[in-house]
């Protein structure tokens, strides 16, 4: 492994390692250990929620990109569509642009339905 790869791995894994070590230290303190034990108990549920969120985001972004990509600047590329859907999930005010994409999808469905 070259030094560049080793440094890149350190940079990627350093924040997560720091966070895990911090949680391990906080476990020994009586009042804060309530938070850390709750996070440990809910870890599988949190990973499941993260996986579902990623899948739903990718599905909505794919639909937005495939159906209204060329006609909508917010979803002209798949990265733009992913960004708009993710921002819409996090920030409710971001839903206005996502809503425009969904309206274009609805119009397309209405046009193509028999």
N, C-alpha and C positions, 0 to 999 in steps of 0.2 A: 504494500500500500504506500503510495507516495505521500509526501508531506501535504500536498494540496488536498488530497482526498481526506486525509486524517484531520486537517483543519476544518474542512467543510463538514465532516461528521461531528466534530466538536461544536461547531457553531449551531448546527441543527439540533443536536441533542442536549446542549448545555442548558437552555431555559427549562426544558422538561425535567432534566436531572436536578436542577436547582429547586424546582417546585416540589418534586418528590422528596428531596432531602429536607426541605423546609417543613413539609407536612409531617415527616417522621420526627423531627425535632419538636414540633408542636404537639405531638401525641403525648409526650411525657408531661405536659402541663395540664393540670386537672380541668380547668374551665374551657380551654381551647380544644381539648381532646374530644369534646362533644362534637365539634364541627368535623374534625378529621375522621372520627369513627363513623359519622353519618355519611361522609363522602366515600369512605371505603365500603360501607354497606350498600350504597346506592350506585357503585361504580358500574356494575353490569347494566343497570337500567339507564344510566347516563350514556354509556357506549351505544346501547340500543337506540336511544333517542337521537344521538348524533348520526348514526347510520341511516335511520329513517329520514331525518332532515336532509341529509346529503342526497338520498335517493329521490325524494320529492322535489328538491331543488333542481336536480339534473333532469328529471322528467318534465317539469314545467319549462325549463330553459330550452330543452330540446323541442318541445311543442312550439314555443315561441319562435325559435330560430327556423324551424322547418316551415311553419305556416306563414309567418309574417316577416321573415328575415329580410327579403329584398325590399319590401315596401315600408319598413319601419326602421329608422336609424337606431333605435334603442336595442334592436336585436339583429343588426346587420351581420354580426359575427357571433359565433357560439360563446366566445368570452364575454361579449357585451350582454348577451341574453342571460348568461350565468350571473353576471354582476347585477343586472337589474332585478332578477328574481331574488337573489340573496339580499340585496338592499331592501327589497319589498318585504321580505320575511323579517328582517331586523328592525327596519325603520318604517313605521306606518305611513309617514308622509311620502316615502318612496313608492308607495303603491300606485300613485297617480300614473307614473310611466308604465308600470306593469299592467295596470288596468287598461291602458291604451292598447297594449299588445294583446290582452285577452279580448278586447272588443274587436280587434282586427281578426282574431281567430274565430270569434262568433260570427262575424260577417262572412268569413270564408266558408264556414260550415253551412250557413244559411244559403249561400250562393250555390254550393255544390250538392246540397241535399235535394232529393227528388220529390 
